[in-house]
Amino acid sequence: MSDTGQTFLNIADYLQAPAPLPPGYETCWGFLARTEPETLSLMMDPIAGIAPDELRARRIAKAMLVPVMTFPAPACLTAAEGLTMIGAYPAAVLERTFPASP
């Protein structure tokens, strides 16, 4: 498990951008905390567990030609998954990254 001392309830805050984001932009963790908090609560390690989705969101954003806000990743992500940058994405990207369950 990532050594962050964080619970799933405050992961979204922990992994937010250091500066205010434009309206409609969120990190992958923030989006899941807002839309599917139960998913995060069931994960043994939501920090490392969502990291592959961060990479998928980057690919989707690139394919959609939409801008991504990037900033340095917290140490927990660098240590767990080697991510040095984290992104904040518009809702359209995150909705494709995490399609709604029926």
C-alpha positions as CSV (number, residue, x, y, z in Angstrom):
1,M,0.0,0.0,0.0
2,S,1.2,3.5,-0.6
3,D,2.7,5.1,2.5
4,T,0.6,8.3,2.5
5,G,-1.3,8.1,5.8
6,Q,-4.3,9.1,3.7
7,T,-7.7,7.5,3.7
8,F,-9.9,7.2,0.6
9,L,-12.0,10.1,1.9
10,N,-9.3,12.7,1.6
11,I,-7.4,11.3,-1.4
12,A,-9.1,13.7,-3.7
13,D,-7.9,16.6,-1.6
14,Y,-4.4,15.1,-1.4
15,L,-4.1,14.6,-5.1
16,Q,-5.5,18.0,-6.2
17,A,-3.6,20.6,-8.3
18,P,-1.6,23.1,-6.3
19,A,-3.4,25.9,-8.0
20,P,-7.1,26.5,-8.8
21,L,-8.2,24.6,-11.8
22,P,-10.5,25.9,-14.6
23,P,-14.1,25.0,-14.1
24,G,-14.9,21.5,-15.1
25,Y,-11.3,20.1,-14.6
26,E,-10.6,17.4,-12.0
27,T,-7.9,14.8,-11.3
28,C,-8.8,11.2,-11.8
29,W,-8.9,10.7,-8.0
30,G,-11.1,13.8,-7.5
31,F,-13.5,12.6,-10.2
32,L,-13.9,9.2,-8.6
33,A,-14.2,10.6,-5.1
34,R,-17.0,12.8,-6.3
35,T,-18.8,10.3,-8.6
36,E,-18.0,6.9,-7.2
37,P,-16.7,7.2,-3.6
38,E,-17.7,3.6,-2.9
39,T,-15.2,2.5,-5.6
40,L,-12.3,4.2,-3.7
41,S,-13.5,2.8,-0.4
42,L,-13.3,-0.8,-1.7
43,M,-9.7,-0.4,-3.1
44,M,-6.8,-1.6,-1.0
45,D,-4.6,1.0,-2.5
46,P,-6.5,3.7,-4.4
47,I,-3.4,5.8,-5.0
48,A,-1.6,3.2,-6.9
49,G,-4.8,1.5,-8.1
50,I,-6.0,4.6,-10.1
51,A,-2.5,5.4,-11.5
52,P,-3.1,3.3,-14.7
53,D,-6.3,5.3,-15.2
54,E,-4.3,8.5,-15.1
55,L,-2.3,7.2,-18.0
56,R,-5.4,6.2,-19.9
57,A,-6.9,9.6,-19.3
58,R,-3.8,11.2,-20.9
59,R,-4.2,9.0,-24.0
60,I,-7.9,9.8,-24.2
61,A,-7.3,13.6,-23.9
62,K,-4.6,13.4,-26.6
63,A,-6.9,11.6,-28.9
64,M,-9.7,14.1,-28.2
65,L,-7.3,17.0,-28.7
66,V,-8.3,18.6,-25.4
67,P,-6.0,20.5,-23.2
68,V,-4.7,18.9,-20.0
69,M,-3.5,20.8,-16.9
70,T,-0.4,19.1,-15.5
71,F,1.5,19.6,-12.3
72,P,4.1,17.7,-10.3
73,A,2.8,14.4,-8.8
74,P,2.8,13.9,-5.1
75,A,5.7,11.7,-3.8
76,C,3.3,8.8,-3.2
77,L,2.5,8.5,-6.9
78,T,6.1,8.8,-7.9
79,A,7.1,6.2,-5.4
80,A,4.2,3.8,-6.2
81,E,4.0,4.1,-9.9
82,G,6.8,6.3,-11.2
83,L,4.5,9.1,-12.2
84,T,6.3,12.4,-12.0
85,M,3.4,14.5,-13.3
86,I,-0.4,14.3,-12.7
87,G,-3.1,15.7,-14.9
88,A,-6.4,17.5,-14.4
89,Y,-8.9,16.7,-17.2
90,P,-12.2,18.0,-18.5
91,A,-15.3,16.0,-17.6
92,A,-15.6,14.6,-21.2
93,V,-12.2,12.9,-20.8
94,L,-12.9,11.6,-17.3
95,E,-16.3,10.3,-18.4
96,R,-14.6,8.2,-21.1
97,T,-11.9,7.1,-18.7
98,F,-14.4,6.0,-16.1
99,P,-17.6,5.0,-18.0
100,A,-20.7,4.9,-15.8
101,S,-21.8,1.5,-14.7
102,P,-25.3,0.5,-15.7
